[in-house]
Amino acid sequence: MARNVPRASRCPHCNAPFTPQVSRTHYTCGYCGHAFDLEGPPSIPPAPPAPASAPTNPQVAMIIAGSVGVLLLGVIVAVFAWRGDPPEEVPPSRPQPVSSPPPAVVPPPPFVPSPPPPPRPERLQWAERDAPVFVDLNGDGTDEIIGHVSRYNSGSTDLVAAFDGKTFEKLWETLPSEGPDASSTTKVIAQGGRLVMSEQRAVNLLELETGKRLGRVALSDSPRRLCIPPGDTESVWVEVVDRKHLLFNTRTATARPAPRAPPGCATPPLSPQTCNMLRPAEHPTPCIRSSYPPSDIRGFSTQYLYRANGYTLALGSRWPGTQVPLVAVYEPGNRKPLWHGVVADGDPLLLRDTPPKTADITRDAVYILYEMEQGGARLIRRDLRTGAIAWDVAVPRTNMGTSPSVIWIQGERIYVPHWQSLEVFDAATGNLVGTLGPE
């Protein structure tokens, strides 16, 4: 049975009008593109494509975006409902800013003051014209040395100082308090366990160990000599230039007049027999200038005679002919020399052509200073009875200044003062032990 043609004349989707045709049931809307059949149920039209060139209505775009969003959200919810409870959403961890610790408070370094510059080394010169003091202050078996020195830094200062006998380091010092001519008036001597020191118009009492002053006595004039009377254990005789001499007591630091010199203390007057004007009167070995030895030796012209323990040491030179320094030794009571000859071995023409003038005698040896034509002075030790040479050494720094005028023999050491230094030698070997003063 034929179906009636519908009378509809509009699109069931967009309500647009169209013209139905006979025997035709399927149409496509010319406006929205929706296909429909007049005899069957309407099919779900496909989504119309958006015109490519048509501008989008902002409201329609927003409605479509919202619909799509709701649809997607529903799909997501359905998926998670099917899979179970969704895991708790953990927000992505954002790196937390690392808070830097507060800067450590570094205490400032402690203030260390700059050390003061090291003191300038002392420039000491030996200036003792008379006898130094040799005494063991610390009990180590070696004598310390006490004497007059001069210090040259920013000027010249005269003082008395004590020096260790092993290290030669200064132990103490003290300044004379009066007088410009300290070089000739400052003298020292040890008596009664104390030190007596003179200056221009006074005599002082000091501790040997420290130099501490214990007393002082004024003098009427400058001192000339300090001397210990024979057999006295506590007094020092002070010879004064104006002859108002005193006897100074080292126990009480008092003095009394003593116009007459004790035996052996009077200063011998200058005469043609004065051995050397620079030789201290305090030296224990007498020396005279003489051309009369105990007996004549052919070709030996004698000039100086030293006497000790009955022995006589004669120093002179060869005559006639080229002068060569000679030496001879006489034993007590014998006019014939024990031995004699040139002062040292070697070529005699290398020696200075003057007689040696500085020497000393001990119980078993003689020590003689002689000079070379070039190279300064030398010190020689020869056996007292045979003349055999034990050693022969140079004395440092004797090629300038004056030649040594005296040597001091104390214990196992020999002290040779000259110009600005005091040279110390070992008596057994001749080795130089040390020097006080410029080196």
Wavefront OBJ file of the C-alpha trace (Angstrom):
o trace
v 0.000 0.000 0.000
v 1.304 3.249 -1.038
v 2.360 5.620 1.672
v 1.060 9.037 1.687
v 3.490 11.786 0.909
v 4.090 13.823 4.009
v 3.064 17.261 3.942
v 5.967 18.472 5.908
v 7.747 21.149 4.161
v 10.383 21.992 6.730
v 13.696 20.381 7.881
v 13.174 18.488 11.112
v 16.577 19.687 12.276
v 16.795 23.358 11.459
v 13.189 23.988 10.380
v 14.309 25.241 7.027
v 11.612 24.993 4.254
v 12.055 22.562 1.377
v 9.782 21.293 -1.495
v 8.793 17.616 -1.213
v 8.767 15.521 -4.383
v 6.583 12.621 -5.356
v 7.956 9.137 -4.682
v 10.918 10.614 -2.776
v 11.347 10.158 0.972
v 15.031 10.905 1.647
v 16.180 14.497 1.671
v 19.203 16.521 2.639
v 18.633 19.979 4.060
v 20.115 22.580 1.877
v 20.648 24.876 4.824
v 22.185 22.781 7.617
v 23.208 19.717 5.589
v 21.148 17.381 7.798
v 19.981 14.196 6.068
v 16.599 12.874 7.038
v 14.004 10.402 5.759
v 10.360 11.242 5.715
v 9.386 7.634 6.365
v 11.814 6.574 9.034
v 13.015 7.964 12.439
v 15.318 10.831 12.191
v 18.973 9.896 12.376
v 21.474 11.728 14.501
v 22.836 14.293 12.227
v 26.585 14.635 12.073
v 28.008 17.740 13.564
v 27.981 20.395 10.962
v 31.468 21.499 9.983
v 32.229 25.031 10.850
v 32.445 27.268 7.867
v 36.110 27.861 7.182
v 35.786 31.462 6.354
v 32.914 32.396 8.572
v 33.885 34.354 11.693
v 33.195 32.484 14.925
v 30.551 33.838 17.229
v 32.300 34.295 20.631
v 29.258 33.114 22.547
v 28.903 29.958 20.431
v 32.648 29.222 20.908
v 32.369 29.540 24.644
v 29.265 27.268 24.708
v 31.037 24.643 22.625
v 34.225 24.807 24.732
v 32.203 24.461 27.906
v 30.286 21.465 26.513
v 33.513 19.747 25.474
v 35.015 20.390 28.885
v 31.972 18.921 30.678
v 32.085 15.901 28.397
v 35.793 15.287 29.050
v 35.327 15.675 32.773
v 32.543 13.113 32.706
v 34.723 10.655 30.814
v 37.566 11.107 33.320
v 35.235 10.602 36.272
v 33.806 7.450 34.669
v 37.257 6.020 34.045
v 38.388 6.575 37.615
v 35.081 5.234 38.959
v 35.647 2.075 36.977
v 39.290 1.693 38.166
v 38.570 2.481 41.816
v 39.227 5.424 44.022
v 41.614 7.775 42.374
v 44.897 8.195 44.112
v 45.243 11.264 46.077
v 46.569 13.816 43.779
v 49.918 14.962 44.982
v 50.716 18.354 43.755
v 53.989 18.465 41.989
v 56.734 19.275 44.408
v 58.203 22.593 43.878
v 61.755 23.009 44.867
v 61.781 24.757 48.138
v 64.177 27.602 48.320
v 67.138 26.542 50.345
v 67.547 29.010 53.054
v 71.219 29.679 53.360
v 72.441 29.603 56.920
v 73.361 32.903 58.365
v 76.977 33.701 57.728
v 79.199 32.458 60.488
v 80.482 35.227 62.635
v 84.234 34.934 62.340
v 85.900 36.710 65.193
v 88.647 39.017 64.094
v 92.133 37.645 64.619
v 93.621 38.673 67.896
v 95.744 41.752 67.703
v 99.370 40.809 67.757
v 101.606 43.820 67.984
v 104.556 43.803 65.683
v 107.659 42.751 67.551
v 110.041 45.580 68.138
v 113.054 45.566 65.869
v 115.932 43.594 67.328
v 118.365 45.751 69.206
v 121.467 46.665 67.362
v 124.338 44.432 68.394
v 126.668 46.022 70.855
v 129.950 47.245 69.526
v 132.259 46.643 72.450
v 135.966 47.330 72.449
v 138.387 46.099 75.050
v 139.958 49.105 76.774
v 141.588 47.675 79.899
v 145.089 49.097 80.211
v 145.758 47.464 83.543
v 145.208 43.975 84.937
v 141.772 42.435 84.263
v 140.070 40.397 86.973
v 139.953 36.641 86.416
v 137.580 34.891 88.823
v 135.243 31.898 88.620
v 131.843 33.369 89.480
v 129.571 30.434 88.626
v 131.721 27.547 89.815
v 132.102 25.879 86.399
v 135.893 25.771 86.637
v 136.439 28.545 84.077
v 137.385 32.067 85.080
v 135.087 34.895 84.104
v 136.667 38.122 82.832
v 136.004 41.554 84.330
v 137.551 44.660 82.845
v 137.158 48.055 81.287
v 135.443 48.209 77.883
v 134.077 50.929 75.620
v 130.741 50.740 73.809
v 130.406 52.386 70.397
v 126.817 52.698 69.135
v 125.537 56.242 68.876
v 128.583 57.455 70.761
v 131.323 56.215 73.046
v 130.517 54.980 76.566
v 133.112 53.703 79.027
v 132.005 50.992 81.420
v 133.157 48.037 83.474
v 131.635 44.695 82.493
v 131.849 41.015 83.406
v 131.924 38.295 80.725
v 131.301 34.560 80.967
v 134.540 32.627 80.559
v 133.011 29.966 78.275
v 130.495 31.836 76.123
v 132.055 35.327 76.388
v 128.531 36.732 76.808
v 128.200 39.851 78.950
v 126.957 39.103 82.461
v 126.615 42.630 83.806
v 127.910 46.141 83.360
v 128.266 49.294 85.405
v 129.097 52.845 84.438
v 131.696 54.996 86.155
v 129.813 57.974 87.512
v 132.463 60.660 87.329
v 135.240 61.874 85.118
v 135.871 62.096 81.382
v 139.173 60.220 81.399
v 137.761 56.812 82.244
v 140.279 55.049 80.020
v 143.143 55.795 82.396
v 141.384 56.067 85.753
v 139.023 53.069 85.629
v 140.740 50.073 87.214
v 139.421 46.898 88.803
v 140.736 44.413 91.350
v 139.131 41.561 93.303
v 139.638 41.279 97.040
v 137.674 39.620 99.847
v 135.040 38.197 97.476
v 134.192 41.666 96.181
v 135.226 43.958 93.341
v 136.951 47.303 93.801
v 136.527 49.721 90.885
v 138.104 53.147 90.647
v 137.003 56.180 88.671
v 138.354 59.694 88.354
v 137.783 60.820 91.952
v 136.298 57.849 93.760
v 136.701 54.196 94.539
v 133.658 51.907 94.531
v 132.803 48.560 96.088
v 130.735 46.144 93.935
v 129.365 42.630 94.111
v 131.431 40.319 91.960
v 128.425 38.284 90.790
v 126.092 41.148 89.834
v 128.053 44.410 89.700
v 125.698 45.885 92.311
v 127.259 48.842 94.106
v 127.772 48.377 97.813
v 129.725 51.466 98.792
v 131.817 54.397 97.655
v 134.677 56.494 99.002
v 135.740 59.827 97.498
v 139.352 60.455 96.507
v 141.270 63.706 96.621
v 142.664 63.177 93.090
v 142.696 60.623 90.291
v 143.714 57.065 91.174
v 146.949 55.725 89.737
v 147.000 52.125 90.934
v 145.068 49.526 92.940
v 147.195 46.996 94.826
v 146.560 44.228 97.366
v 149.085 44.366 100.217
v 150.930 41.064 100.677
v 149.128 38.846 103.197
v 146.033 41.087 103.376
v 142.646 39.456 102.704
v 140.254 42.387 102.898
v 142.033 45.625 101.968
v 143.126 47.357 98.752
v 145.770 50.066 98.694
v 144.734 52.963 96.436
v 147.596 54.995 95.057
v 146.455 58.566 94.355
v 148.179 61.031 92.048
v 148.493 63.740 94.740
v 150.001 61.101 97.081
v 147.068 61.137 99.495
v 146.882 57.370 99.296
v 144.200 55.305 101.046
v 143.731 51.797 102.361
v 140.233 50.767 101.319
v 138.469 48.060 103.358
v 136.290 45.774 101.208
v 134.351 44.453 104.203
v 133.165 47.827 105.540
v 133.500 50.041 102.419
v 135.537 52.536 104.450
v 139.020 53.936 103.928
v 141.833 55.363 106.012
v 144.975 57.271 105.013
v 147.952 55.117 104.014
v 150.708 57.417 102.740
v 153.370 54.704 102.558
v 152.992 52.036 99.930
v 152.925 48.424 101.151
v 155.768 46.210 99.859
v 155.448 45.580 96.140
v 152.698 48.171 95.641
v 154.650 51.321 94.823
v 154.661 52.179 91.127
v 158.263 52.179 89.885
v 159.269 55.512 88.408
v 160.019 55.802 84.716
v 163.700 55.285 83.934
v 165.937 54.074 81.127
v 165.202 50.567 82.420
v 161.457 50.902 81.957
v 160.636 47.889 79.837
v 157.601 49.381 78.094
v 155.652 52.485 79.027
v 152.396 50.678 78.163
v 153.199 47.650 80.315
v 151.011 47.686 83.470
v 152.880 47.890 86.741
v 150.464 45.233 88.105
v 151.966 42.480 85.930
v 153.556 39.802 88.149
v 156.544 39.141 85.845
v 159.166 41.884 86.118
v 160.677 43.221 82.921
v 163.558 45.632 82.439
v 165.260 47.124 79.446
v 168.931 46.092 79.663
v 171.850 45.193 77.472
v 173.542 43.170 80.234
v 172.385 39.535 80.267
v 173.842 36.997 82.735
v 176.541 36.271 80.152
v 177.441 37.376 76.675
v 176.444 35.322 73.657
v 178.493 36.080 70.555
v 176.321 37.902 68.018
v 173.431 38.310 70.509
v 172.474 41.906 71.362
v 170.162 41.825 74.416
v 167.411 44.424 74.870
v 164.734 43.062 77.287
v 165.062 40.814 80.335
v 162.102 38.987 81.954
v 162.608 37.220 85.299
v 160.349 34.711 87.072
v 161.001 31.735 89.381
v 164.742 32.437 89.181
v 164.825 32.030 85.370
v 165.802 34.832 83.026
v 164.393 35.235 79.523
v 166.524 37.440 77.275
v 165.054 38.988 74.101
v 167.247 40.698 71.532
v 168.503 40.563 67.969
v 171.572 39.487 66.013
v 174.466 41.903 65.752
v 176.453 42.589 63.651
v 174.737 41.778 60.363
v 171.105 41.687 59.311
v 168.929 41.973 62.393
v 167.109 38.767 63.275
v 165.000 38.443 66.495
v 166.724 36.139 69.021
v 165.812 34.558 72.366
v 167.795 32.921 75.186
v 166.918 31.353 78.559
v 169.135 31.217 81.654
v 168.454 29.005 84.629
v 168.982 30.248 88.189
v 172.629 30.662 89.199
v 174.018 29.652 85.812
v 175.652 32.136 83.472
v 175.557 29.742 80.569
v 172.245 29.819 78.664
v 170.090 26.710 78.658
v 169.356 27.381 75.015
v 169.300 30.292 72.583
v 168.571 30.979 68.909
v 166.135 32.574 66.491
v 162.770 33.242 68.126
v 160.916 30.856 65.772
v 161.589 28.261 63.097
v 161.458 29.125 59.423
v 163.188 31.673 57.250
v 164.499 34.366 59.644
v 164.369 36.961 56.869
v 160.545 36.742 56.970
v 160.615 38.029 60.551
v 160.499 41.721 61.378
v 164.026 42.886 62.050
v 163.325 44.124 65.580
v 163.790 42.310 68.905
v 160.598 40.869 70.418
v 159.495 42.869 73.461
v 156.452 41.051 74.899
v 156.803 37.721 76.705
v 156.105 35.808 79.907
v 157.522 32.857 81.864
v 155.760 29.987 83.642
v 157.220 27.016 85.501
v 157.546 24.957 82.332
v 157.315 27.264 79.316
v 158.028 30.664 77.852
v 155.518 32.544 75.696
v 156.829 35.126 73.242
v 155.066 37.533 70.892
v 157.034 38.257 67.743
v 156.165 40.034 64.509
v 156.318 38.987 60.885
v 157.403 41.307 58.115
v 153.942 40.678 56.661
v 150.926 39.190 58.427
v 150.978 40.701 61.922
v 152.068 39.199 65.241
v 152.404 35.563 66.297
v 152.433 33.886 69.692
v 154.815 30.998 70.281
v 155.193 28.575 73.183
v 158.607 27.017 73.804
v 159.731 24.630 76.491
v 161.445 26.454 79.340
v 164.405 24.084 79.616
v 164.901 22.828 76.079
v 163.459 25.521 73.837
v 161.358 22.947 71.926
v 158.444 24.592 70.129
v 155.038 23.347 71.314
v 152.984 25.568 68.994
v 153.206 28.797 67.006
v 149.961 30.610 66.116
v 148.905 33.904 64.572
v 147.250 36.558 66.743
v 144.181 37.824 64.854
v 143.835 41.443 63.786
v 147.391 42.441 64.701
v 148.169 43.664 61.204
v 146.610 47.004 62.183
v 146.876 49.156 65.267
v 149.513 48.811 67.941
v 151.322 45.591 68.756
v 150.339 43.861 72.034
v 152.368 45.201 74.941
v 151.538 42.499 77.494
v 150.190 38.975 77.797
v 148.405 37.556 80.855
v 148.738 33.886 81.781
v 145.984 32.687 84.069
v 145.432 28.989 84.694
v 145.197 27.153 81.376
v 144.602 30.262 79.295
v 146.607 33.070 77.766
v 145.026 36.506 77.399
v 146.436 38.842 74.758
v 144.993 42.387 74.845
v 145.710 44.545 71.819
v 144.163 47.673 70.369
v 140.396 46.964 70.599
v 140.228 43.236 71.418
v 141.151 40.686 74.055
v 142.175 37.395 72.423
v 141.968 34.240 74.570
v 144.135 31.202 73.739
v 144.355 27.721 75.184
v 147.766 27.366 76.809
v 148.151 23.676 75.973
v 147.213 23.773 72.281
v 147.446 27.397 71.195
v 143.866 27.276 69.916
v 141.955 30.537 69.933
v 139.174 30.087 72.526
v 137.362 33.377 72.008
v 137.543 37.128 71.592
v 136.199 40.068 73.532
v 135.687 43.061 71.257
v 135.508 43.281 67.477
v 136.070 39.979 65.704
l 1 2 3 4 5 6 7 8 9 10 11 12 13 14 15 16 17 18 19 20 21 22 23 24 25 26 27 28 29 30 31 32 33 34 35 36 37 38 39 40 41 42 43 44 45 46 47 48 49 50 51 52 53 54 55 56 57 58 59 60 61 62 63 64 65 66 67 68 69 70 71 72 73 74 75 76 77 78 79 80 81 82 83 84 85 86 87 88 89 90 91 92 93 94 95 96 97 98 99 100 101 102 103 104 105 106 107 108 109 110 111 112 113 114 115 116 117 118 119 120 121 122 123 124 125 126 127 128 129 130 131 132 133 134 135 136 137 138 139 140 141 142 143 144 145 146 147 148 149 150 151 152 153 154 155 156 157 158 159 160 161 162 163 164 165 166 167 168 169 170 171 172 173 174 175 176 177 178 179 180 181 182 183 184 185 186 187 188 189 190 191 192 193 194 195 196 197 198 199 200 201 202 203 204 205 206 207 208 209 210 211 212 213 214 215 216 217 218 219 220 221 222 223 224 225 226 227 228 229 230 231 232 233 234 235 236 237 238 239 240 241 242 243 244 245 246 247 248 249 250 251 252 253 254 255 256 257 258 259 260 261 262 263 264 265 266 267 268 269 270 271 272 273 274 275 276 277 278 279 280 281 282 283 284 285 286 287 288 289 290 291 292 293 294 295 296 297 298 299 300 301 302 303 304 305 306 307 308 309 310 311 312 313 314 315 316 317 318 319 320 321 322 323 324 325 326 327 328 329 330 331 332 333 334 335 336 337 338 339 340 341 342 343 344 345 346 347 348 349 350 351 352 353 354 355 356 357 358 359 360 361 362 363 364 365 366 367 368 369 370 371 372 373 374 375 376 377 378 379 380 381 382 383 384 385 386 387 388 389 390 391 392 393 394 395 396 397 398 399 400 401 402 403 404 405 406 407 408 409 410 411 412 413 414 415 416 417 418 419 420 421 422 423 424 425 426 427 428 429 430 431 432 433 434 435 436 437 438 439
